[in-house]
């Protein structure tokens, strides 16, 4: 599913996380190597209402940025 979404959004690199709406669910999802390709796992807390709408809507996704190095003292 990650490859399909990345291609649909015309992105060169797959984001690590997406803010989504799917049916009556909304929240943030990320890649889980334990799931089969094409599976989407949503937590019960992500379900806001019942809906027959079954299109995945991507609200936002992670983007490369300028990160400050983390130093341990």
Helices and strands as residue ranges (DSSP letters): H 2-8, E 17-22, E 25-30, G 44-46, E 56-61
